[in-house]
Amino acid sequence: MVADPDRAASILDHVGDVALVFWLLGSALGEPQTVAAVHGPRLERLMEKLVDTPVRGFVYEAAGTVEREHLERGAQIVRGAANRWRIPVEVVTEGRGDWEAWTGGMLAAAERLVGGAGRGVAP
């Protein structure tokens, strides 16, 4: 399911029957301030709201064409949410340039979260 990362409510409208949320925006395009916000305050707001949903895990794509500082900030926000609210998370650092490594990283993250090994903070 696809929602607008610019609006947390559009995402939350779709998570009622969702086990995992994948934030695959490591190569997001758009205005620089919007891309920064998607990996900053908008992501933070979403994480604050996910704690009150049935979502059981969150996967953050921390590699791509977005500026490194934004990806690092996003990973920090996701890890902080894991520590604060015990939301199981995974931070995937494999880039899409190596398709096999990227898909393998995403699948492994999902398996860890669904299997229960992803409790709390991830790499």
C-alpha positions as a printed Julia matrix, in Angstrom:
123×3 Matrix{Float64}:
  0.0     0.0    0.0
  1.3     3.48  -0.84
  0.53    6.63   1.13
  1.8    10.21   1.16
  4.86   10.52   3.44
  4.15   14.23   3.57
  0.99   13.5    5.57
  1.21   11.09   8.51
 -2.57   10.75   8.59
 -2.61    9.27   5.08
 -0.23    6.57   6.29
 -2.07    5.92   9.54
 -5.33    5.47   7.61
 -3.84    2.3    6.08
 -2.1     0.55   8.98
 -5.1    -1.15  10.61
 -4.27   -4.53   9.06
 -0.54   -4.01   8.5
  2.18   -5.84  10.43
  5.2    -3.97   9.04
  5.76   -0.49   7.63
  8.62   -0.03   5.15
  9.93    3.55   4.81
 11.58    3.13   1.4
 12.55    6.73   0.8
 16.34    6.52   0.69
 16.24    7.79  -2.89
 13.27   10.14  -2.53
 13.01   12.97  -5.02
 11.57   16.41  -4.48
 12.3    19.81  -3.02
 15.32   19.59  -0.69
 13.38   20.83   2.35
 10.6    18.3    1.72
 13.04   15.41   1.39
 14.79   16.54   4.58
 11.44   16.69   6.41
 10.48   13.18   5.26
 13.64   11.89   6.97
 13.25   14.26   9.91
 10.17   15.79  11.54
  7.58   13.96   9.43
  9.23   10.62  10.17
  9.41   11.54  13.85
  5.71   12.43  13.92
  4.83    9.14  12.22
  6.87    7.12  14.73
  5.1     8.91  17.6
  1.74    7.89  16.17
  2.64    4.32  15.16
  3.0     3.34  18.8
 -0.81    3.46  19.1
 -1.48    1.22  16.07
 -1.4    -2.54  15.41
  1.88   -2.17  13.47
  4.45   -4.64  14.81
  7.6    -3.34  13.15
  9.18   -0.57  11.09
 11.88   -0.9    8.41
 13.86    2.24   7.49
 15.87    2.45   4.26
 19.09    4.25   5.3
 20.82    4.13   1.91
 20.2     5.84  -1.38
 20.62    9.13  -3.17
 19.24   11.31  -0.37
 21.93   13.32   1.42
 23.78   11.17   3.95
 22.98   13.55   6.83
 19.23   13.12   6.23
 19.51    9.32   6.13
 21.56    9.33   9.34
 19.0    11.6   11.02
 16.19    9.29   9.93
 18.02    6.24  11.28
 18.57    8.09  14.56
 14.85    8.92  14.81
 13.86    5.31  14.13
 16.33    3.94  16.7
 15.15    6.53  19.21
 11.55    5.39  18.74
 12.65    1.8   19.32
 14.29    2.79  22.59
 11.51    5.09  23.75
  8.43    3.08  22.81
  9.87   -0.4   22.26
  8.78   -0.34  18.61
 10.66   -3.15  16.84
 12.7    -1.59  14.04
 15.27   -2.47  11.43
 17.57   -0.01   9.67
 18.65   -1.36   6.28
 21.89    0.08   4.89
 22.18   -1.9    1.64
 21.75    0.38  -1.37
 19.51   -0.29  -4.35
 22.55   -0.22  -6.62
 23.16   -3.82  -5.59
 19.67   -5.18  -6.14
 20.35   -8.61  -4.64
 21.91   -7.16  -1.5
 19.08   -4.61  -1.16
 16.27   -7.14  -1.54
 18.13   -9.56   0.72
 18.52   -6.85   3.36
 14.85   -5.91   3.18
 13.67   -9.52   3.35
 16.0   -10.31   6.24
 14.73   -7.24   8.12
 11.12   -8.33   7.6
 11.88  -11.87   8.71
 13.61  -10.65  11.88
 10.69   -8.39  12.74
  7.96  -10.91  12.0
  9.92  -13.67  13.69
 10.37  -11.62  16.83
 14.13  -11.25  16.62
 13.78   -7.54  15.91
 12.7    -6.52  19.4
 13.97   -3.05  20.1
 16.91   -1.42  18.4
 18.41   -2.83  15.22
 21.78   -2.19  13.58
